[in-house]
Amino acid sequence: MFNAKELQVAMIRKGLTYEKVAQLLGVAPSTIYRKIKNDGNFNRDEINRLIEILELKHPEDIFFAKELT
């Protein structure tokens, strides 16, 4: 399950807006908003880029999180 809140926290920690992340991924900001709000349908390349951009040490906590309760 995708953990949108953790992704947003990681973005805030890096001082990145949705618009800047979209630019770094080469997609429209609306695409980032949609993917975050609609359960994280990021493709493999996007996930790998986000891991690099956000310097994620535990990306599984965001992209492969256990079901939230």
N, CA, C and O atoms as a DFTB+ gen file, in Angstrom:
276 C
 N C O
     1  1       0.841      -1.177       0.000
     2  2       0.000       0.000       0.000
     3  2       0.887       1.242       0.000
     4  3       1.951       1.252       0.619
     5  1       0.456       2.262      -0.679
     6  2       1.179       3.518      -0.799
     7  2       0.852       4.429       0.386
     8  3      -0.313       4.579       0.756
     9  1       1.887       5.038       0.982
    10  2       1.699       5.930       2.119
    11  2       1.957       7.371       1.668
    12  3       3.091       7.848       1.700
    13  1       0.894       8.051       1.250
    14  2       0.997       9.413       0.719
    15  2       1.523      10.391       1.761
    16  3       2.304      11.284       1.433
    17  1       1.110      10.234       2.995
    18  2       1.549      11.161       4.045
    19  2       3.063      11.113       4.224
    20  3       3.701      12.154       4.384
    21  1       3.638       9.927       4.200
    22  2       5.088       9.805       4.345
    23  2       5.824      10.419       3.158
    24  3       6.891      11.009       3.327
    25  1       5.266      10.284       1.972
    26  2       5.875      10.912       0.801
    27  2       5.832      12.427       0.949
    28  3       6.818      13.108       0.668
    29  1       4.706      12.950       1.382
    30  2       4.587      14.390       1.576
    31  2       5.548      14.887       2.652
    32  3       6.130      15.962       2.504
    33  1       5.723      14.132       3.722
    34  2       6.679      14.495       4.775
    35  2       8.094      14.521       4.205
    36  3       8.861      15.440       4.492
    37  1       8.440      13.531       3.411
    38  2       9.770      13.477       2.802
    39  2       9.993      14.678       1.887
    40  3      11.090      15.237       1.855
    41  1       8.974      15.073       1.153
    42  2       9.076      16.243       0.279
    43  2       9.293      17.508       1.098
    44  3      10.127      18.342       0.746
    45  1       8.552      17.652       2.180
    46  2       8.686      18.818       3.050
    47  2      10.075      18.873       3.654
    48  3      10.689      19.938       3.714
    49  1      10.576      17.728       4.101
    50  2      11.919      17.683       4.700
    51  2      12.994      18.157       3.725
    52  3      13.989      18.758       4.130
    53  1      12.787      17.884       2.447
    54  2      13.743      18.309       1.421
    55  2      13.422      19.699       0.891
    56  3      14.148      20.222       0.046
    57  1      12.341      20.304       1.378
    58  2      11.952      21.636       0.937
    59  2      11.428      21.667      -0.487
    60  3      11.578      22.670      -1.186
    61  1      10.811      20.570      -0.922
    62  2      10.331      20.460      -2.295
    63  2       8.813      20.572      -2.372
    64  3       8.089      19.985      -1.568
    65  1       8.359      21.318      -3.333
    66  2       6.935      21.445      -3.605
    67  2       6.520      20.373      -4.612
    68  3       7.364      19.716      -5.222
    69  1       5.226      20.210      -4.771
    70  2       4.711      19.298      -5.797
    71  2       5.241      19.722      -7.163
    72  3       5.620      18.888      -7.985
    73  1       5.258      21.045      -7.389
    74  2       5.691      21.571      -8.678
    75  2       7.161      21.244      -8.956
    76  3       7.520      20.883     -10.077
    77  1       8.004      21.370      -7.934
    78  2       9.433      21.086      -8.118
    79  2       9.665      19.590      -8.337
    80  3      10.479      19.203      -9.175
    81  1       8.960      18.762      -7.594
    82  2       9.088      17.317      -7.789
    83  2       8.640      16.939      -9.191
    84  3       9.281      16.127      -9.858
    85  1       7.542      17.530      -9.632
    86  2       7.052      17.264     -10.987
    87  2       8.120      17.647     -12.013
    88  3       8.392      16.894     -12.949
    89  1       8.713      18.809     -11.829
    90  2       9.761      19.263     -12.749
    91  2      10.934      18.278     -12.756
    92  3      11.443      17.935     -13.823
    93  1      11.359      17.831     -11.597
    94  2      12.488      16.897     -11.506
    95  2      12.164      15.539     -12.137
    96  3      13.052      14.856     -12.647
    97  1      10.890      15.158     -12.096
    98  2      10.466      13.894     -12.704
    99  2      10.119      14.049     -14.181
   100  3       9.975      13.061     -14.900
   101  1       9.987      15.292     -14.625
   102  2       9.635      15.535     -16.018
   103  2       8.179      15.279     -16.334
   104  3       7.837      14.841     -17.433
   105  1       7.318      15.557     -15.358
   106  2       5.869      15.391     -15.553
   107  2       5.170      16.677     -15.129
   108  3       5.778      17.557     -14.519
   109  1       3.897      16.772     -15.456
   110  2       3.107      17.932     -15.066
   111  2       2.796      17.878     -13.568
   112  3       2.637      16.793     -13.009
   113  1       2.708      19.034     -12.919
   114  2       2.328      19.046     -11.496
   115  2       1.005      18.328     -11.234
   116  3       0.843      17.680     -10.200
   117  1       0.064      18.443     -12.165
   118  2      -1.218      17.759     -11.972
   119  2      -1.036      16.244     -11.907
   120  3      -1.801      15.550     -11.237
   121  1      -0.032      15.740     -12.599
   122  2       0.252      14.300     -12.560
   123  2       0.704      13.881     -11.170
   124  3       0.278      12.843     -10.663
   125  1       1.562      14.679     -10.555
   126  2       2.037      14.377      -9.194
   127  2       0.876      14.438      -8.211
   128  3       0.706      13.535      -7.392
   129  1       0.075      15.501      -8.288
   130  2      -1.096      15.604      -7.406
   131  2      -1.981      14.368      -7.542
   132  3      -2.389      13.775      -6.543
   133  1      -2.274      13.987      -8.776
   134  2      -3.159      12.848      -9.030
   135  2      -2.570      11.564      -8.482
   136  3      -3.276      10.775      -7.854
   137  1      -1.289      11.347      -8.711
   138  2      -0.671      10.092      -8.260
   139  2      -0.633      10.009      -6.739
   140  3      -0.827       8.934      -6.171
   141  1      -0.387      11.124      -6.084
   142  2      -0.354      11.110      -4.621
   143  2      -1.758      10.940      -4.054
   144  3      -1.952      10.185      -3.101
   145  1      -2.717      11.620      -4.619
   146  2      -4.091      11.550      -4.104
   147  2      -4.804      10.249      -4.479
   148  3      -5.735       9.837      -3.787
   149  1      -4.380       9.598      -5.563
   150  2      -5.064       8.386      -6.037
   151  2      -4.236       7.133      -5.800
   152  3      -4.131       6.279      -6.680
   153  1      -3.649       7.020      -4.616
   154  2      -3.009       5.787      -4.177
   155  2      -1.678       5.477      -4.849
   156  3      -1.300       4.309      -4.939
   157  1      -0.959       6.488      -5.322
   158  2       0.431       6.318      -5.715
   159  2       0.717       5.416      -6.886
   160  3       1.524       4.494      -6.770
   161  1       0.085       5.652      -8.001
   162  2       0.354       4.845      -9.185
   163  2       1.614       5.321      -9.897
   164  3       1.574       5.692     -11.070
   165  1       2.738       5.307      -9.172
   166  2       4.017       5.691      -9.746
   167  2       4.615       4.493     -10.464
   168  3       4.502       3.359     -10.000
   169  1       5.256       4.754     -11.607
   170  2       5.933       3.649     -12.285
   171  2       7.312       3.442     -11.668
   172  3       7.759       4.238     -10.842
   173  1       7.965       2.391     -12.066
   174  2       9.249       2.012     -11.479
   175  2      10.290       3.116     -11.613
   176  3      11.013       3.403     -10.659
   177  1      10.376       3.735     -12.783
   178  2      11.352       4.804     -12.994
   179  2      11.064       6.004     -12.089
   180  3      11.986       6.607     -11.540
   181  1       9.800       6.340     -11.938
   182  2       9.428       7.454     -11.062
   183  2       9.777       7.149      -9.611
   184  3      10.273       8.018      -8.893
   185  1       9.525       5.937      -9.184
   186  2       9.877       5.551      -7.814
   187  2      11.378       5.647      -7.615
   188  3      11.834       6.190      -6.609
   189  1      12.146       5.132      -8.551
   190  2      13.605       5.204      -8.430
   191  2      14.096       6.644      -8.382
   192  3      14.989       6.963      -7.597
   193  1      13.529       7.518      -9.208
   194  2      13.904       8.935      -9.196
   195  2      13.512       9.589      -7.871
   196  3      14.282      10.372      -7.314
   197  1      12.324       9.274      -7.367
   198  2      11.900       9.839      -6.084
   199  2      12.818       9.388      -4.948
   200  3      13.129      10.171      -4.051
   201  1      13.242       8.157      -4.987
   202  2      14.182       7.656      -3.977
   203  2      15.463       8.479      -4.012
   204  3      15.995       8.843      -2.964
   205  1      15.961       8.774      -5.210
   206  2      17.172       9.578      -5.361
   207  2      16.939      11.027      -4.940
   208  3      17.703      11.583      -4.151
   209  1      15.885      11.628      -5.467
   210  2      15.584      13.039      -5.214
   211  2      15.383      13.297      -3.725
   212  3      15.918      14.260      -3.176
   213  1      14.615      12.438      -3.081
   214  2      14.274      12.624      -1.677
   215  2      15.271      11.964      -0.729
   216  3      15.151      12.078       0.490
   217  1      16.255      11.274      -1.303
   218  2      17.286      10.571      -0.525
   219  2      16.643       9.677       0.534
   220  3      16.977       9.734       1.718
   221  1      15.715       8.858       0.067
   222  2      14.973       7.979       0.969
   223  2      15.824       6.798       1.412
   224  3      16.381       6.075       0.586
   225  1      15.917       6.612       2.707
   226  2      16.660       5.474       3.258
   227  2      15.788       4.229       3.344
   228  3      16.288       3.107       3.266
   229  1      14.489       4.429       3.504
   230  2      13.552       3.315       3.618
   231  2      12.344       3.557       2.706
   232  3      11.241       3.813       3.189
   233  1      12.555       3.477       1.390
   234  2      11.456       3.746       0.458
   235  2      10.290       2.780       0.598
   236  3       9.166       3.097       0.209
   237  1      10.553       1.610       1.148
   238  2       9.481       0.635       1.324
   239  2       8.422       1.155       2.296
   240  3       7.266       0.737       2.228
   241  1       8.805       2.063       3.199
   242  2       7.836       2.649       4.127
   243  2       6.831       3.555       3.408
   244  3       5.751       3.834       3.929
   245  1       7.197       4.008       2.210
   246  2       6.311       4.868       1.431
   247  2       5.612       4.071       0.337
   248  3       4.386       4.093       0.230
   249  1       6.392       3.376      -0.465
   250  2       5.843       2.755      -1.668
   251  2       5.313       1.339      -1.460
   252  3       4.543       0.832      -2.276
   253  1       5.728       0.706      -0.369
   254  2       5.280      -0.662      -0.107
   255  2       4.882      -0.803       1.359
   256  3       5.161      -1.818       1.998
   257  1       4.225       0.231       1.879
   258  2       3.850       0.262       3.278
   259  2       2.800      -0.813       3.589
   260  3       2.006      -1.203       2.734
   261  1       2.826      -1.262       4.805
   262  2       1.761      -2.162       5.242
   263  2       0.482      -1.382       5.281
   264  3       0.497      -0.153       5.356
   265  1      -0.609      -2.072       5.232
   266  2      -1.912      -1.414       5.201
   267  2      -2.066      -0.491       6.407
   268  3      -1.775      -0.871       7.541
   269  1      -2.526       0.721       6.140
   270  2      -2.734       1.695       7.194
   271  2      -4.039       1.395       7.905
   272  3      -5.031       1.019       7.280
   273  1      -4.028       1.565       9.223
   274  2      -5.255       1.325       9.995
   275  2      -5.740       2.601      10.628
   276  3      -6.760       2.600      11.317
